[in-house]
Amino acid sequence: MTGGPQGTKVDRRGFISSRWGTASAASPAEIASILVQTWPERLDAAERAIEALSGVQIYSRDPKGKLVVVIEGADVGAIGTILNQIALMPDVLTAALVFQGTDTG
């Protein structure tokens, strides 16, 4: 351990990877987008049910029964859990993962 700025303790790995100055930085978040297909006449009900979930936002909507949903979670497991919840909703025909990535802020 060596002394960092303002007398903070920094280990060698933290110093080499430049993490010693970011102790207060937020942890990474997982972000995913999914395509949800539902019956057109059940689109509103599916949209309401999906919006009730935490960490979920509907980005786009097609009146033919398609929704683009953005999910933000603490880790990949949280993304998978929400994806499964959406896929098992009674008004949802399919829910397919389109993109998944990590946002390091």
C-alpha positions in Angstrom: 0.0 0.0 0.0 1.3 3.5 -0.9 0.0 6.9 -0.2 -2.4 8.3 -2.8 -3.8 11.8 -3.2 -4.8 13.4 0.1 -3.1 10.6 2.0 -5.4 7.8 0.9 -4.1 4.3 0.9 -3.7 2.8 -2.6 -2.6 -0.8 -3.5 -0.3 -1.4 -6.4 -3.0 -3.0 -8.6 -5.3 -0.1 -8.0 -2.6 2.4 -8.9 -1.6 0.6 -12.1 -5.2 0.3 -13.3 -6.0 3.9 -12.4 -8.7 2.9 -9.9 -7.2 4.7 -7.0 -9.0 8.0 -8.0 -12.4 6.4 -8.5 -13.3 5.0 -5.1 -16.7 6.8 -5.2 -17.6 5.7 -8.7 -20.8 3.8 -9.2 -20.6 0.1 -9.9 -21.3 -1.1 -13.4 -24.8 -1.7 -14.6 -26.1 -4.3 -17.1 -28.3 -2.9 -19.8 -30.3 -5.0 -22.3 -32.9 -4.5 -24.9 -35.5 -7.1 -25.8 -38.2 -7.4 -28.5 -41.6 -8.4 -27.1 -44.3 -9.8 -29.4 -47.9 -9.9 -28.3 -51.3 -10.1 -29.9 -52.3 -6.6 -31.2 -55.5 -6.6 -29.1 -53.5 -7.4 -26.0 -50.7 -4.9 -26.5 -52.0 -2.3 -24.0 -52.3 -5.0 -21.2 -48.8 -6.3 -22.0 -47.4 -2.8 -21.9 -49.0 -2.1 -18.5 -47.7 -5.3 -17.0 -44.2 -4.7 -18.3 -44.0 -1.1 -17.1 -45.0 -2.3 -13.6 -41.6 -4.1 -13.4 -38.7 -2.3 -11.7 -35.8 -1.3 -13.9 -37.8 -1.6 -17.2 -38.7 1.0 -19.8 -40.6 0.6 -23.0 -38.6 2.4 -25.7 -40.8 1.8 -28.7 -44.2 0.4 -29.6 -45.7 -0.9 -32.8 -49.5 -1.2 -33.0 -49.0 -4.6 -34.7 -48.1 -6.0 -31.3 -44.4 -5.3 -30.9 -42.6 -3.6 -28.0 -38.9 -2.7 -27.7 -38.1 -2.9 -24.0 -34.9 -1.7 -22.2 -33.9 -3.4 -19.0 -31.3 -2.1 -16.5 -30.1 -4.5 -13.8 -27.3 -4.8 -11.3 -25.9 -8.0 -13.0 -26.6 -10.4 -15.8 -28.7 -12.6 -13.5 -31.1 -9.7 -12.8 -31.5 -9.1 -16.6 -32.2 -12.8 -17.1 -34.8 -12.8 -14.3 -36.7 -9.8 -15.7 -36.5 -11.3 -19.3 -38.0 -14.6 -17.9 -40.8 -12.7 -16.1 -41.7 -10.8 -19.3 -41.6 -14.0 -21.4 -44.0 -15.8 -18.9 -46.6 -13.0 -18.9 -50.0 -14.2 -20.1 -50.3 -11.5 -22.9 -46.7 -12.1 -24.2 -46.1 -14.4 -27.1 -42.3 -14.1 -27.2 -39.6 -12.0 -25.6 -36.2 -12.2 -27.3 -32.9 -10.7 -26.2 -31.6 -8.3 -28.8 -28.7 -6.6 -27.0 -26.9 -6.9 -23.7 -24.0 -4.9 -22.5 -22.3 -3.4 -19.4 -22.4 0.3 -18.7 -19.4 1.3 -16.6 -20.6 4.9 -16.3 
